[in-house]
Amino acid sequence: MTTDDLVEIQQLLARYAVTITQGDIGGLLAVFTPDGTYSAFGDTYPLAEFPSLVAAAPKGLFMTGTPAIEHADGDTATGTQPLCFVDHATHEMRIGYYNDTYLRTDDGWRLRTRAMTFIRRNGTHDSGRPHAFERPTA
């Protein structure tokens, strides 16, 4: 993996944080591959469900750290990125990290999968409470 690849992935993840903070769903979806997924709350959500998931989530500031790219092999890579979310209304924080897979596409590097892990006050690391988001019924 080249320095250019690392910078491109870092910019991709910066766009994730900025677009979700600003409520720019179109910009947020653009950082994923078309088959991209997001995992949290005990489930995995395809990109088509991501707008509903974001709409149901608290609003605030997504502050992310520099990702640690753990594995890179040609057009794929994996990494972990720390997160601190600050709720806009209460300024309460949630902390954790994302485990990601990246794919180089014709449009550049994109997130293929992003899985959230929360760090609790008691030190537990988990993917969230399954009831935190209710999927719409068909």
C-alpha positions, 0 to 999 in steps of 0.5 A, spaced: 500 500 500 502 506 498 502 513 501 497 515 496 493 509 498 493 511 505 491 518 504 486 517 500 483 512 505 484 517 510 480 522 506 474 517 505 473 516 512 474 524 514 468 524 508 464 519 512 465 523 519 463 530 516 457 527 512 454 524 517 455 530 522 452 534 517 446 530 515 448 529 508 446 522 507 448 522 499 455 524 501 455 519 506 452 513 502 458 515 497 463 513 501 461 506 501 461 501 495 454 499 492 454 493 496 456 496 502 454 494 509 454 497 516 454 493 523 451 495 529 446 493 534 447 486 533 445 486 526 448 488 519 444 493 515 445 494 507 446 500 504 439 501 502 437 501 510 442 506 512 438 512 511 433 510 516 438 507 521 442 514 520 435 518 521 433 514 527 440 515 531 442 521 535 445 527 532 451 530 533 459 531 532 462 524 529 470 525 531 474 520 528 481 518 529 487 516 524 485 509 522 490 504 523 490 500 516 492 493 519 492 489 512 492 491 505 493 486 499 492 490 492 485 492 492 483 490 499 485 493 506 482 492 513 483 497 518 480 500 525 478 507 526 477 510 533 470 514 534 468 519 539 461 521 538 458 528 542 450 528 542 448 535 539 443 536 545 446 534 551 454 534 549 454 527 552 459 522 549 459 515 546 466 512 544 468 506 541 471 504 534 470 502 527 472 495 524 472 496 516 474 493 510 476 497 504 475 496 496 479 500 491 474 501 486 474 505 479 472 511 483 477 510 488 477 507 495 471 505 498 468 502 505 465 495 503 463 494 511 463 498 517 462 495 524 461 499 530 464 497 537 462 501 543 466 502 549 462 502 555 464 505 562 465 498 565 470 497 560 466 492 556 466 492 548 460 491 544 456 492 538 450 496 542 443 494 544 439 490 539 433 494 541 436 501 539 434 501 532 427 498 530 427 495 522 421 497 519 416 491 518 415 489 510 
